[in-house]
Amino acid sequence: MAIVANKRSIMMLYSDPMDHYCHRVRIVMAEKEINVDVVDVRPGDLPEDLLTLNPYASLPTLVDRDLVVYPSWIVMEYLDERFPHPPLMPVYPIARAECRRMVYRFDRDLFPLVDTIEKGPEKEAAQASKQLQDILTSMAPLFNEKPYFLSDEFTLVDCCLAPLMWRLDTYGIQLKGKALKAIEAYQQRIFERPAFQQSLSEAEQEIRESVAA
């Protein structure tokens, strides 16, 4: 596991090493250098203690002392407030609201398509891949406006987008022209961050290695 676990840590994250929702939380933890015990969990083999802690048995699930936090977006906001440096949410209320709204839109419009690509029947997965490609093509100019997504600073929005960017090639997404250049430049900025590299599970590292091969 890329994030170094501290056995004396009081914080524990139940995480699927291949799940993009779990990956976004691990990026937050790596950016903030949080000591955490990461427990790798496969959806079909959930530990009994997770079933006791989280009635939905969903991943990721964070345990901090007596507090149990889920789903991923609530975990991310909690960590940003619990460990305020470096901040991953804007300071001002309007900008914070915009950040939350953007993540909400992604969770409604983008990531259900990702879930279908990963887990749906072949025909539906192919359709979802085409839809995702069209959405990213239409979004591409936004990636050129700022160093990070609509921001000069790396934010929780980027933490959500980064796992998708890492997996794009495996989803059969074929961008062209200006859209390809914009996305590739954004990917490079994200992937070069030490915290992003630290956040990757061994299984996630192999994603890009298998594509390159």
C-alpha positions as CSV (number, residue, x, y, z in Angstrom):
1,M,0.0,0.0,0.0
2,A,1.5,3.4,-1.0
3,I,0.3,5.2,2.1
4,V,2.5,4.2,5.1
5,A,0.3,2.7,7.8
6,N,1.1,3.5,11.4
7,K,0.0,0.7,13.7
8,R,-0.4,3.1,16.6
9,S,-2.8,5.3,14.6
10,I,-6.3,5.8,15.9
11,M,-7.6,6.3,12.4
12,M,-8.5,3.5,10.1
13,L,-9.8,3.5,6.5
14,Y,-11.6,0.6,4.9
15,S,-10.7,0.9,1.2
16,D,-11.1,-1.1,-2.0
17,P,-7.7,-0.8,-3.7
18,M,-9.3,-0.5,-7.1
19,D,-12.3,1.7,-6.3
20,H,-12.2,5.3,-7.6
21,Y,-14.3,6.5,-4.6
22,C,-11.8,5.0,-2.2
23,H,-8.9,6.4,-4.2
24,R,-10.2,10.0,-3.9
25,V,-10.1,9.7,-0.1
26,R,-6.6,8.2,-0.2
27,I,-5.5,11.2,-2.3
28,V,-6.8,13.6,0.4
29,M,-4.9,11.6,3.1
30,A,-1.7,11.7,1.1
31,E,-2.0,15.4,0.4
32,K,-2.4,16.1,4.2
33,E,0.2,13.4,5.2
34,I,-2.3,11.8,7.6
35,N,-1.1,8.7,9.4
36,V,-3.8,6.0,8.8
37,D,-4.2,2.3,8.9
38,V,-5.5,1.4,5.4
39,V,-7.4,-1.9,5.4
40,D,-7.7,-3.2,1.9
41,V,-11.2,-4.7,1.4
42,R,-12.7,-6.4,-1.6
43,P,-16.5,-5.8,-2.0
44,G,-17.3,-9.5,-2.1
45,D,-15.3,-10.2,1.1
46,L,-16.2,-7.6,3.7
47,P,-14.8,-8.0,7.2
48,E,-17.4,-8.5,10.0
49,D,-16.2,-5.4,11.8
50,L,-17.1,-3.2,8.8
51,L,-20.6,-4.6,8.7
52,T,-21.0,-3.7,12.3
53,L,-19.6,-0.2,11.9
54,N,-21.4,0.8,8.7
55,P,-25.0,-0.4,8.2
56,Y,-24.6,0.1,4.4
57,A,-21.3,-1.9,4.3
58,S,-20.1,0.7,1.8
59,L,-16.6,1.7,0.9
60,P,-14.7,3.8,1.8
61,T,-15.5,3.9,5.5
62,L,-13.4,5.9,7.9
63,V,-13.1,5.2,11.6
64,D,-11.6,7.9,13.8
65,R,-11.9,7.0,17.5
66,D,-15.6,6.5,18.1
67,L,-16.6,8.2,14.9
68,V,-17.5,6.3,11.7
69,V,-17.7,8.4,8.5
70,Y,-19.1,7.6,5.0
71,P,-19.6,8.0,2.1
72,S,-16.5,9.4,0.3
73,W,-17.5,13.0,0.0
74,I,-18.4,13.3,3.7
75,V,-15.1,11.6,4.5
76,M,-13.2,14.0,2.3
77,E,-14.8,17.1,3.9
78,Y,-14.3,15.7,7.4
79,L,-10.6,15.1,6.8
80,D,-10.2,18.6,5.3
81,E,-11.7,20.1,8.4
82,R,-10.0,17.8,10.9
83,F,-6.6,18.4,9.3
84,P,-6.8,21.9,7.9
85,H,-3.3,22.1,6.4
86,P,-3.0,22.2,3.5
87,P,-6.6,23.3,2.9
88,L,-8.3,21.5,0.0
89,M,-11.5,23.6,0.1
90,P,-11.6,27.3,-0.8
91,V,-11.7,29.8,2.1
92,Y,-14.8,31.9,1.1
93,P,-18.3,30.5,1.3
94,I,-19.3,31.2,-2.3
95,A,-16.2,29.4,-3.6
96,R,-16.8,26.5,-1.2
97,A,-20.4,26.2,-2.4
98,E,-19.2,26.1,-6.0
99,C,-16.7,23.4,-5.1
100,R,-19.5,21.3,-3.5
101,R,-21.8,21.9,-6.4
102,M,-19.1,20.8,-8.9
103,V,-18.5,17.5,-7.0
104,Y,-22.3,17.0,-6.8
105,R,-22.5,17.4,-10.6
106,F,-19.7,15.0,-11.1
107,D,-21.2,12.4,-8.8
108,R,-24.5,12.7,-10.7
109,D,-23.3,13.0,-14.3
110,L,-19.8,11.4,-14.5
111,F,-19.3,8.7,-11.9
112,P,-22.5,6.7,-12.5
113,L,-21.1,6.3,-16.1
114,V,-17.8,5.1,-14.6
115,D,-19.6,2.6,-12.4
116,T,-21.5,1.3,-15.4
117,I,-18.3,1.0,-17.4
118,E,-16.6,-1.0,-14.6
119,K,-19.5,-3.2,-13.5
120,G,-22.3,-3.1,-16.1
121,P,-23.2,-5.4,-19.0
122,E,-20.9,-5.1,-22.0
123,K,-23.4,-3.2,-24.2
124,E,-24.3,-0.8,-21.4
125,A,-20.7,-0.3,-20.6
126,A,-19.9,0.6,-24.2
127,Q,-22.7,3.2,-24.2
128,A,-21.5,4.6,-20.9
129,S,-18.0,4.9,-22.3
130,K,-19.2,6.9,-25.3
131,Q,-21.3,9.2,-23.1
132,L,-18.3,9.8,-20.8
133,Q,-16.1,10.6,-23.8
134,D,-18.7,13.1,-25.1
135,I,-18.9,14.8,-21.7
136,L,-15.2,15.1,-21.2
137,T,-14.9,16.5,-24.8
138,S,-17.4,19.2,-23.9
139,M,-15.7,19.9,-20.6
140,A,-12.2,20.1,-22.1
141,P,-11.9,23.9,-22.4
142,L,-12.5,24.1,-18.6
143,F,-9.2,22.3,-18.0
144,N,-7.3,25.1,-19.8
145,E,-8.7,27.9,-17.6
146,K,-6.7,27.3,-14.5
147,P,-3.8,25.0,-13.4
148,Y,-6.3,22.8,-11.6
149,F,-10.0,22.4,-12.3
150,L,-11.4,25.9,-12.3
151,S,-8.9,26.8,-9.5
152,D,-5.3,28.0,-9.1
153,E,-5.0,25.6,-6.2
154,F,-5.4,21.8,-5.9
155,T,-8.8,21.2,-4.3
156,L,-11.2,18.4,-3.4
157,V,-12.6,18.7,-6.9
158,D,-9.3,17.5,-8.3
159,C,-9.2,14.7,-5.7
160,C,-12.4,13.5,-7.3
161,L,-11.3,13.9,-10.9
162,A,-7.8,12.4,-10.4
163,P,-8.9,8.7,-10.1
164,L,-11.0,9.1,-13.2
165,M,-8.0,10.6,-15.1
166,W,-5.8,7.8,-14.0
167,R,-8.3,5.2,-15.4
168,L,-9.3,6.9,-18.6
169,D,-7.3,4.7,-21.0
170,T,-8.8,1.5,-19.4
171,Y,-12.3,2.8,-20.1
172,G,-11.7,3.1,-23.8
173,I,-11.9,6.8,-23.9
174,Q,-10.4,8.2,-27.1
175,L,-10.2,12.0,-27.0
176,K,-8.9,14.0,-30.0
177,G,-7.5,17.4,-30.9
178,K,-7.8,20.2,-28.4
179,A,-9.8,18.0,-25.9
180,L,-6.9,15.5,-25.8
181,K,-4.3,18.1,-25.3
182,A,-6.2,19.8,-22.5
183,I,-6.9,16.6,-20.6
184,E,-3.3,15.3,-21.1
185,A,-1.9,18.5,-19.7
186,Y,-4.2,18.3,-16.7
187,Q,-3.3,14.6,-16.2
188,Q,0.4,15.5,-16.2
189,R,-0.1,18.2,-13.5
190,I,-2.1,15.8,-11.3
191,F,0.0,12.7,-11.8
192,E,3.3,14.6,-11.0
193,R,2.1,15.5,-7.6
194,P,4.0,13.4,-5.0
195,A,0.8,12.9,-3.0
196,F,-1.0,11.4,-5.9
197,Q,1.8,8.9,-6.5
198,Q,1.7,8.1,-2.8
199,S,-2.0,7.5,-2.9
200,L,-1.9,4.7,-5.4
201,S,-2.5,1.2,-4.3
202,E,-0.3,-1.5,-6.0
203,A,-3.3,-2.5,-8.1
204,E,-3.8,1.0,-9.3
205,Q,-0.2,1.4,-10.2
206,E,-0.6,-1.7,-12.4
207,I,-3.5,0.0,-14.3
208,R,-1.1,2.3,-16.2
209,E,1.6,-0.3,-16.4
210,S,-0.7,-2.7,-18.2
211,V,-2.0,0.1,-20.6
212,A,1.6,1.1,-21.4
213,A,2.5,-2.5,-22.1
